[in-house]
Amino acid sequence: MAAAVVAPSSAPAAVHPARVRFLRPGSPSSSSPSGPVVYWMFRDQRAADNWALLHAADLAARSAVPLSVAFCLSRRFLGAHARQLGFMLRALRPLSRRLAALGLPFFLLRGDAPDVLPDLFRRLGASTLVADFSPLRPVRDWKDALCERLPAEVAFHEVDAHNVVPIWVASDKLEYSAKTIRSKIHRLLPEFLVEFPKLPVPAVPWAGEAPPEIEWDELINEVIEETGEVPEINWCEPGEEAATEMLMGSKDGFLTKRLKSYDSDRNDPVKPRALSGLSPYLHFGHISAQRCAVEARKLRNSCPKSVDAFLEELIVRRELADNFCYYQPHYDSLQGAWEWARKTLMDHAKDKREHIYSREQLEKAKTADPLWNASQLEMVHCGKMHGYMRMYWAKKILEWTNGPEEALSIAIYLNDKYELDGRDPNGYVGCMWSICGLHDQGWKERPVFGKIRYMNYAGCKRKFNVEGYIAYVNKLAGGMKKRKSDTLTSLVRKHLKSMDSVEDKTES
């Protein structure tokens, strides 16, 4: 995509001008639209705390034109399965109703954005397209194509509603590590980590083409039937309300009930309740990272270490992942690794491996390592894997396959297929960190790994109760195979709570 232009100071005041970019200026009069504004929702699927929607609403209000929202249901974006698509669609249903209650019509289009949005724009006589930001190649390709296919008079704005500090503001280059980007982000937080304004009521009611009625049950059943190789999960309820409940609900919210143990317990796989549980909601944009940060910051006096650790993961690490995928076009291949990492991996690519497993064996958890098998089963049956185990899991794939290219390909394939938060910059960067030393340093050289950081079973035993984790996953996976879907939620919650009382009997 050609270099975008940062929006001038005439951008709507409610949204920081640097958060908005012009991908295409449109006609000379496009700065004051005469036709409707359309917000193409993609990465940030929410009505609340959404800078892109706020920008579109402000633009429509200042120009006295109506506003609508469009969502393009692509066919299996990046190989999505029923697990991901079901979660997304079940959240879009209440979102469409919420938008309608706000006076914003919701157009659900079937197909990729470049194929379906131009026709909608012509029918509506729309003047401006506002889009979510995403660093991933397919989405950027879609935007390039839209610049070619939209009517010539249409202006095209892009808004980073996903990151606290807009990606192009935080840094103008590929950052080497968290250390190199952290100070840049922290310096900008006072300017960007602010409370959200309220979404204004549309100044001009919608009087144009009415969106077709959506038969949600029929649509969801159709998509699930077509993509059902990986089934949906039932322990995590989708949508904005569920995301808010996970963040700060009175019964079991992360900030209200579980935050204090985050700093000490988040790297212990037998204590999963120490984690926030927010990653699926952040991935689908059901909640804003900025909202999570604003609310967490209010609690810093009571548990500063946990709040600081949470904000490091939520802001610095997440935005480092977006930085990598935005500035490195080969974010999912060995080509994207630093030169020292590529060299050491290729120097040891032919080293003898103790085991060589095929992708099918790994997918079915048929290895000689019960800990690795448990992590794979957790992902397959629950749609998640503890963050600490994701590192061990990926590094073992490097150790057990024919070379780094194959290892990275398999890790990304399995992650994207089974993880509810797969197909995400965090996932690509996690696999690249584990296998290609991304955002890391060189370590003591050893067979197969070269200078890439090494992890093994014995090291895990020294850090947490390995046997407890394996037993937990095996019991959980067995229960998910046998029980009906209406009992899955209570089963998972029961086991998650039981893990809080598991004592670590190994040496710390």
C-alpha positions as CSV (number, residue, x, y, z in Angstrom):
1,M,0.0,0.0,0.0
2,A,1.3,3.5,-0.8
3,A,2.3,5.6,2.1
4,A,-0.7,7.0,3.8
5,V,-1.1,10.7,4.8
6,V,-1.7,11.6,8.4
7,A,-5.0,13.4,8.7
8,P,-4.6,17.2,9.1
9,S,-5.7,19.2,12.1
10,S,-9.2,19.5,10.7
11,A,-9.9,15.9,11.7
12,P,-12.7,15.5,14.2
13,A,-11.6,16.8,17.7
14,A,-13.1,13.8,19.6
15,V,-10.5,11.5,18.0
16,H,-6.8,12.3,18.1
17,P,-5.8,13.4,14.6
18,A,-2.7,11.2,14.6
19,R,-5.0,8.2,15.0
20,V,-6.5,8.8,11.6
21,R,-4.9,8.4,8.2
22,F,-6.1,9.1,4.7
23,L,-5.6,6.1,2.4
24,R,-7.3,7.9,-0.4
25,P,-8.4,11.6,-0.4
26,G,-11.4,11.2,-2.7
27,S,-12.8,14.2,-4.5
28,P,-11.8,17.8,-3.4
29,S,-15.1,18.0,-1.6
30,S,-14.6,14.8,0.3
31,S,-13.4,16.6,3.4
32,S,-17.0,17.7,3.7
33,P,-19.0,14.7,2.6
34,S,-22.4,15.1,0.9
35,G,-23.3,11.4,1.0
36,P,-23.5,8.9,3.9
37,V,-20.4,7.8,5.8
38,V,-19.9,4.1,6.0
39,Y,-17.8,2.5,8.8
40,W,-16.3,-0.8,7.6
41,M,-16.0,-2.8,10.8
42,F,-13.5,-5.6,10.8
43,R,-10.9,-5.9,13.6
44,D,-12.8,-3.9,16.2
45,Q,-16.2,-5.5,16.5
46,R,-17.8,-3.4,19.2
47,A,-20.0,-0.3,19.6
48,A,-18.4,1.0,22.8
49,D,-14.9,2.6,23.1
50,N,-14.2,2.3,19.4
51,W,-12.1,5.2,17.9
52,A,-12.9,4.2,14.3
53,L,-16.7,4.3,14.9
54,L,-16.3,7.6,16.9
55,H,-14.3,9.1,14.0
56,A,-17.0,8.0,11.5
57,A,-19.7,9.4,13.7
58,D,-17.9,12.7,14.2
59,L,-17.3,13.0,10.5
60,A,-21.0,12.3,9.7
61,A,-22.2,14.8,12.4
62,R,-19.9,17.6,11.2
63,S,-21.0,17.1,7.7
64,A,-24.7,16.6,8.5
65,V,-24.9,13.2,6.7
66,P,-26.1,9.8,8.0
67,L,-23.8,7.0,9.1
68,S,-24.0,3.2,8.6
69,V,-21.9,0.3,9.6
70,A,-20.9,-2.5,7.2
71,F,-19.3,-5.9,8.0
72,C,-17.9,-8.2,5.3
73,L,-18.2,-11.8,6.1
74,S,-15.3,-13.3,4.2
75,R,-15.2,-17.0,3.4
76,R,-12.9,-18.5,6.0
77,F,-10.6,-15.5,6.5
78,L,-7.1,-17.0,7.0
79,G,-8.6,-20.5,7.2
80,A,-11.0,-19.8,10.1
81,H,-13.0,-22.7,11.4
82,A,-16.4,-23.0,13.2
83,R,-14.6,-22.3,16.5
84,Q,-13.6,-18.8,15.4
85,L,-16.4,-18.0,13.1
86,G,-19.1,-19.1,15.5
87,F,-17.6,-17.0,18.3
88,M,-17.6,-14.0,15.9
89,L,-21.1,-14.4,14.5
90,R,-22.7,-15.0,17.9
91,A,-21.2,-11.7,19.0
92,L,-22.2,-9.9,15.8
93,R,-25.9,-10.7,16.4
94,P,-26.3,-8.6,19.6
95,L,-23.9,-6.0,18.2
96,S,-26.1,-5.4,15.2
97,R,-29.1,-4.9,17.5
98,R,-27.1,-2.5,19.7
99,L,-26.1,-0.5,16.6
100,A,-29.7,-0.4,15.4
101,A,-30.8,0.9,18.8
102,L,-28.2,3.7,18.4
103,G,-29.8,4.6,15.0
104,L,-27.0,3.0,12.9
105,P,-28.0,0.5,10.2
106,F,-25.9,-2.6,10.0
107,F,-25.1,-4.1,6.6
108,L,-23.8,-7.7,6.7
109,L,-22.2,-8.4,3.3
110,R,-21.1,-11.9,2.1
111,G,-17.6,-11.8,0.6
112,D,-14.3,-10.0,0.7
113,A,-14.4,-6.3,1.2
114,P,-13.0,-5.3,-2.3
115,D,-15.7,-7.4,-4.0
116,V,-18.8,-6.2,-2.0
117,L,-18.1,-2.7,-0.6
118,P,-17.9,-0.8,-3.9
119,D,-21.4,-1.9,-4.9
120,L,-22.8,-0.9,-1.5
121,F,-21.2,2.5,-1.9
122,R,-22.7,3.1,-5.3
123,R,-26.2,2.1,-4.1
124,L,-26.0,4.3,-1.0
125,G,-24.3,7.2,-2.8
126,A,-21.8,7.1,0.1
127,S,-19.0,9.6,0.2
128,T,-16.5,8.3,2.8
129,L,-15.3,4.9,4.0
130,V,-13.8,4.6,7.5
131,A,-11.9,1.4,8.2
132,D,-10.3,-0.4,11.1
133,F,-6.5,-0.7,11.1
134,S,-4.9,-4.2,10.7
135,P,-1.2,-4.9,10.0
136,L,-2.0,-8.3,8.4
137,R,-1.2,-8.7,4.7
138,P,-4.6,-9.9,3.4
139,V,-6.4,-6.8,5.0
140,R,-3.8,-4.4,3.6
141,D,-4.2,-6.1,0.2
142,W,-8.0,-5.5,0.5
143,K,-7.4,-1.9,1.2
144,D,-5.1,-1.5,-1.8
145,A,-7.8,-3.1,-4.0
146,L,-10.5,-0.8,-2.5
147,C,-8.5,2.2,-3.4
148,E,-8.7,1.0,-7.0
149,R,-12.4,-0.1,-7.0
150,L,-14.3,2.5,-4.9
151,P,-16.0,5.3,-6.8
152,A,-13.4,8.0,-7.5
153,E,-15.2,10.6,-5.3
154,V,-15.1,8.4,-2.2
155,A,-12.6,9.3,0.6
156,F,-11.0,6.4,2.5
157,H,-9.9,6.9,6.1
158,E,-8.1,4.3,8.3
159,V,-8.2,4.5,12.1
160,D,-6.1,2.6,14.6
161,A,-8.8,1.7,17.2
162,H,-6.9,-1.4,18.3
163,N,-3.7,0.0,19.8
164,V,-3.5,2.5,22.6
165,V,-0.8,4.4,20.8
166,P,-1.4,4.3,17.0
167,I,1.1,2.0,15.4
168,W,2.5,4.6,13.0
169,V,2.9,7.1,15.9
170,A,4.6,4.7,18.3
171,S,7.4,4.0,15.9
172,D,8.2,4.6,12.2
173,K,10.4,1.5,11.9
174,L,10.7,-2.2,12.8
175,E,11.6,-2.4,16.4
176,Y,14.2,-4.9,17.6
177,S,12.6,-5.8,21.0
178,A,10.3,-4.7,23.8
179,K,13.2,-2.8,25.2
180,T,13.5,-0.6,22.1
181,I,9.8,0.3,21.8
182,R,8.8,0.5,25.5
183,S,10.2,4.0,26.2
184,K,8.6,5.3,23.0
185,I,5.2,4.0,24.0
186,H,5.4,5.1,27.6
187,R,6.4,8.6,26.5
188,L,3.2,8.8,24.4
189,L,0.7,7.3,26.9
190,P,-0.2,10.6,28.6
191,E,-1.3,11.8,25.1
192,F,-3.2,8.7,24.0
193,L,-4.2,6.7,27.1
194,V,-7.3,8.8,27.8
195,E,-11.0,8.2,28.6
196,F,-13.3,7.7,25.6
197,P,-16.0,10.3,24.7
198,K,-19.5,9.1,24.3
199,L,-20.7,8.0,20.8
200,P,-22.9,10.9,19.6
201,V,-26.5,10.3,18.5
202,P,-26.7,10.5,14.7
203,A,-27.4,14.1,13.7
204,V,-29.1,12.9,10.5
205,P,-31.3,9.8,10.8
206,W,-30.8,7.1,8.3
207,A,-33.3,7.4,5.4
208,G,-31.5,5.4,2.8
209,E,-31.6,1.7,1.8
210,A,-32.6,-0.5,4.7
211,P,-30.2,-3.4,5.5
212,P,-31.7,-6.8,4.7
213,E,-33.0,-8.7,7.6
214,I,-30.5,-11.2,8.9
215,E,-31.6,-14.6,9.7
216,W,-29.0,-15.2,12.4
217,D,-29.8,-18.7,13.3
218,E,-29.8,-19.8,9.7
219,L,-26.6,-17.9,8.9
220,I,-24.7,-19.3,12.0
221,N,-25.9,-22.9,11.2
222,E,-24.8,-22.5,7.6
223,V,-21.3,-21.3,8.5
224,I,-20.8,-23.8,11.3
225,E,-21.9,-26.7,9.0
226,E,-19.5,-25.5,6.3
227,T,-16.5,-24.9,8.7
228,G,-17.1,-27.4,11.4
229,E,-13.9,-29.4,11.4
230,V,-12.8,-27.6,14.6
231,P,-15.9,-27.3,16.8
232,E,-17.0,-24.3,18.9
233,I,-16.1,-24.0,22.5
234,N,-18.7,-23.3,25.2
235,W,-16.7,-22.0,28.2
236,C,-16.2,-18.5,26.8
237,E,-19.2,-16.4,25.9
238,P,-18.7,-14.0,23.0
239,G,-19.6,-10.3,22.8
240,E,-19.1,-6.9,24.4
241,E,-21.1,-7.7,27.5
242,A,-19.2,-10.9,28.2
243,A,-15.9,-9.1,27.6
244,T,-16.8,-6.4,30.1
245,E,-17.9,-9.1,32.6
246,M,-14.5,-10.8,32.1
247,L,-12.7,-7.6,32.8
248,M,-14.5,-6.2,35.8
249,G,-17.6,-8.3,36.6
250,S,-18.6,-8.4,40.2
251,K,-18.5,-12.3,40.4
252,D,-15.3,-13.3,38.7
253,G,-13.9,-10.2,36.8
254,F,-10.2,-10.1,36.3
255,L,-9.8,-6.6,37.8
256,T,-12.3,-7.1,40.6
257,K,-11.4,-10.6,41.7
258,R,-8.2,-12.0,40.2
259,L,-5.8,-9.1,39.5
260,K,-3.7,-9.4,42.7
261,S,-2.2,-12.8,41.7
262,Y,-1.4,-11.8,38.2
263,D,2.2,-10.7,38.8
264,S,3.1,-13.8,40.9
265,D,1.1,-16.6,39.2
266,R,0.6,-15.7,35.5
267,N,3.4,-17.9,34.4
268,D,2.1,-21.0,36.3
269,P,0.0,-23.2,34.0
270,V,-1.7,-24.9,37.0
271,K,-3.1,-21.5,38.0
272,P,-5.0,-20.4,34.9
273,R,-7.3,-18.2,36.8
274,A,-4.4,-15.8,37.4
275,L,-4.6,-14.9,33.7
276,S,-7.0,-12.2,32.5
277,G,-8.9,-14.4,30.0
278,L,-9.2,-11.4,27.7
279,S,-7.3,-12.6,24.7
280,P,-10.3,-13.8,22.6
281,Y,-12.1,-10.6,23.3
282,L,-9.1,-8.4,22.4
283,H,-8.5,-10.4,19.2
284,F,-12.1,-10.0,18.0
285,G,-12.3,-6.4,19.2
286,H,-15.2,-7.2,21.6
287,I,-13.4,-5.0,24.1
288,S,-10.8,-2.2,23.7
289,A,-7.3,-2.6,25.1
290,Q,-7.5,1.0,26.0
291,R,-10.6,0.4,28.1
292,C,-8.8,-2.4,29.9
293,A,-5.8,-0.2,30.5
294,V,-7.9,2.8,31.7
295,E,-9.7,0.6,34.2
296,A,-6.5,-1.3,35.4
297,R,-4.7,2.0,35.9
298,K,-7.3,3.0,38.5
299,L,-6.2,0.0,40.7
300,R,-2.5,0.7,40.6
301,N,-2.3,1.9,44.2
302,S,-3.7,-1.4,45.5
303,C,-1.5,-3.8,43.5
304,P,1.1,-1.9,41.6
305,K,3.2,-4.9,40.5
306,S,0.2,-6.8,39.0
307,V,-1.1,-3.7,37.3
308,D,2.3,-2.8,35.8
309,A,2.8,-6.4,34.6
310,F,-0.7,-6.4,33.0
311,L,-0.1,-3.1,31.3
312,E,3.2,-4.4,30.0
313,E,1.5,-7.3,28.3
314,L,-1.6,-5.4,27.3
315,I,0.1,-2.4,25.7
316,V,3.9,-2.9,25.1
317,R,3.9,-6.5,24.1
318,R,0.7,-6.4,22.0
319,E,1.8,-3.2,20.2
320,L,5.2,-4.7,19.6
321,A,3.5,-7.6,17.8
322,D,1.5,-5.2,15.7
323,N,4.8,-3.2,15.0
324,F,6.4,-6.4,13.7
325,C,3.6,-7.5,11.5
326,Y,3.2,-3.9,10.1
327,Y,6.8,-3.2,9.3
328,Q,7.9,-6.8,8.4
329,P,6.0,-8.2,5.4
330,H,7.4,-11.7,6.1
331,Y,6.0,-11.8,9.6
332,D,5.1,-15.5,9.4
333,S,8.2,-17.0,7.7
334,L,11.9,-17.5,8.4
335,Q,12.6,-14.6,6.1
336,G,11.2,-12.3,8.8
337,A,13.7,-13.4,11.4
338,W,16.8,-11.4,12.3
339,E,19.9,-12.4,10.3
340,W,21.7,-13.9,13.4
341,A,18.7,-16.1,14.0
342,R,18.4,-17.3,10.4
343,K,22.1,-18.1,10.3
344,T,22.1,-20.1,13.5
345,L,19.0,-22.0,12.6
346,M,20.3,-22.9,9.2
347,D,23.7,-23.9,10.6
348,H,21.9,-26.5,12.7
349,A,19.0,-27.4,10.4
350,K,20.6,-30.8,9.6
351,D,21.4,-31.6,13.2
352,K,20.2,-35.0,14.3
353,R,16.8,-34.9,16.1
354,E,15.9,-37.4,18.8
355,H,12.4,-37.6,17.4
356,I,10.9,-36.5,14.1
357,Y,7.1,-36.1,14.1
358,S,4.8,-35.4,11.2
359,R,2.2,-32.6,11.3
360,E,-0.5,-35.2,11.7
361,Q,1.2,-36.8,14.7
362,L,1.7,-33.5,16.4
363,E,-1.9,-32.4,15.7
364,K,-3.1,-35.6,17.4
365,A,-0.7,-35.2,20.3
366,K,1.1,-38.4,19.5
367,T,4.5,-37.6,20.9
368,A,6.7,-39.2,23.6
369,D,6.3,-36.1,25.8
370,P,3.2,-36.1,28.0
371,L,3.7,-32.4,28.9
372,W,3.7,-31.4,25.2
373,N,0.7,-33.7,24.5
374,A,-1.2,-32.0,27.3
375,S,-0.6,-28.5,25.9
376,Q,-1.7,-29.6,22.5
377,L,-4.8,-31.3,23.9
378,E,-5.6,-28.1,25.9
379,M,-5.5,-26.1,22.7
380,V,-7.5,-28.6,20.6
381,H,-10.3,-29.1,23.1
382,C,-10.4,-25.7,24.9
383,G,-9.4,-23.3,22.1
384,K,-6.7,-21.9,24.3
385,M,-3.3,-22.8,25.7
386,H,-1.6,-21.3,28.7
387,G,0.9,-18.6,27.6
388,Y,3.9,-20.3,29.2
389,M,3.0,-23.6,27.6
390,R,2.8,-21.9,24.2
391,M,6.5,-21.2,24.4
392,Y,7.4,-24.8,25.3
393,W,5.0,-26.2,22.8
394,A,6.5,-24.2,19.8
395,K,10.1,-24.8,20.8
396,K,9.5,-28.6,20.9
397,I,8.1,-28.4,17.4
398,L,11.4,-26.9,16.3
399,E,13.2,-29.8,18.1
400,W,11.0,-32.5,16.5
401,T,10.7,-31.5,12.9
402,N,13.0,-31.5,9.8
403,G,14.0,-27.9,10.0
404,P,13.0,-24.4,11.1
405,E,10.8,-23.6,8.1
406,E,8.7,-26.7,8.6
407,A,8.6,-26.1,12.4
408,L,7.3,-22.5,11.9
409,S,4.8,-23.6,9.3
410,I,3.4,-26.3,11.6
411,A,3.3,-24.1,14.7
412,I,1.4,-21.4,12.8
413,Y,-1.0,-23.9,11.2
414,L,-1.9,-25.5,14.5
415,N,-2.2,-22.2,16.4
416,D,-4.4,-20.6,13.8
417,K,-6.6,-23.7,13.4
418,Y,-7.3,-24.3,17.1
419,E,-6.7,-21.2,19.1
420,L,-9.7,-19.0,19.6
421,D,-7.3,-16.0,19.4
422,G,-5.4,-17.4,16.4
423,R,-4.7,-15.6,13.1
424,D,-3.4,-12.7,15.1
425,P,-0.2,-10.7,15.3
426,N,0.3,-12.0,18.8
427,G,0.2,-15.5,17.5
428,Y,2.6,-14.9,14.7
429,V,5.0,-13.2,17.0
430,G,4.7,-15.9,19.6
431,C,5.7,-18.6,17.1
432,M,8.5,-16.4,15.7
433,W,9.8,-15.7,19.2
434,S,9.8,-19.4,20.2
435,I,11.3,-20.7,16.9
436,C,13.2,-17.8,15.4
437,G,14.4,-15.9,18.4
438,L,12.3,-12.8,17.5
439,H,12.5,-10.0,20.1
440,D,15.0,-12.1,22.0
441,Q,18.8,-12.5,22.1
442,G,21.3,-15.2,21.3
443,W,21.9,-17.8,24.0
444,K,24.4,-20.6,24.5
445,E,24.8,-22.6,21.3
446,R,23.4,-26.2,21.3
447,P,22.3,-28.8,18.7
448,V,19.2,-28.1,16.7
449,F,18.4,-24.8,18.4
450,G,21.7,-23.1,17.7
451,K,21.6,-19.8,19.7
452,I,17.8,-19.8,20.0
453,R,16.5,-19.9,23.6
454,Y,16.0,-23.5,24.7
455,M,13.3,-25.0,26.9
456,N,12.9,-28.6,28.2
457,Y,10.8,-30.8,30.4
458,A,13.2,-30.7,33.3
459,G,13.1,-26.9,33.3
460,C,9.3,-26.9,33.4
461,K,9.3,-29.3,36.3
462,R,11.5,-26.8,38.2
463,K,9.0,-24.0,37.6
464,F,5.5,-25.6,38.1
465,N,3.6,-28.7,38.9
466,V,4.0,-30.6,35.6
467,E,2.0,-33.6,36.8
468,G,-0.8,-31.4,38.0
469,Y,-1.0,-29.6,34.7
470,I,-1.1,-32.9,32.7
471,A,-3.8,-34.4,35.0
472,Y,-5.9,-31.2,34.7
473,V,-5.8,-31.2,30.9
474,N,-6.4,-34.9,30.5
475,K,-9.4,-34.7,32.8
476,L,-10.7,-31.6,31.1
477,A,-10.2,-33.1,27.6
478,G,-11.9,-36.3,28.6
479,G,-14.9,-34.4,30.1
480,M,-15.2,-32.4,26.9
481,K,-15.4,-35.5,24.8
482,K,-18.0,-37.2,26.9
483,R,-20.3,-34.5,28.2
484,K,-23.0,-32.6,26.3
485,S,-22.4,-29.0,25.4
486,D,-24.7,-27.6,28.1
487,T,-22.4,-29.0,30.8
488,L,-19.1,-27.8,29.3
489,T,-19.1,-24.4,30.9
490,S,-19.6,-25.7,34.4
491,L,-17.0,-28.4,33.9
492,V,-14.3,-25.9,32.8
493,R,-15.1,-23.5,35.5
494,K,-15.0,-26.3,38.1
495,H,-11.5,-27.4,36.9
496,L,-10.2,-23.8,36.6
497,K,-11.2,-23.1,40.2
498,S,-9.7,-26.4,41.4
499,M,-6.4,-25.5,40.0
500,D,-6.2,-22.6,42.4
501,S,-5.8,-25.1,45.2
502,V,-3.2,-27.3,43.5
503,E,0.0,-27.2,45.4
504,D,3.3,-27.0,43.5
505,K,5.2,-29.9,45.0
506,T,8.3,-29.4,42.9
507,E,11.2,-27.1,43.6
508,S,10.6,-23.5,42.5
